[in-house]
């Protein structure tokens, strides 16, 4: 049986590609397209406001 989980919060990402990064929105398999600026340099931020993983509060 799988552990139930839930999250709510904010997610932010920024990379060095042109607007709308092809790494994420391409019709190819996700994360297999080449970036527009050589290599993909990316920053990801997750802020969890509330959530749980089973009985563990996040």
FENQUI-V213301 format. One record per backbone hydrogen bond with DSSP energy under -1.0 kcal/mol. NH is the residue of the N-H (numbers start at 1). CO is the residue of the C=O. If there is no record, write none. Layout:
NH;CO / NH;CO
This chain:
6;52 / 8;50 / 10;47 / 12;45 / 14;43 / 16;41 / 24;21 / 25;21 / 26;22 / 31;23 / 32;29 / 39;37 / 43;14 / 45;12 / 47;10 / 49;8 / 50;8 / 52;6 / 53;56 / 54;4 / 56;53 / 58;51
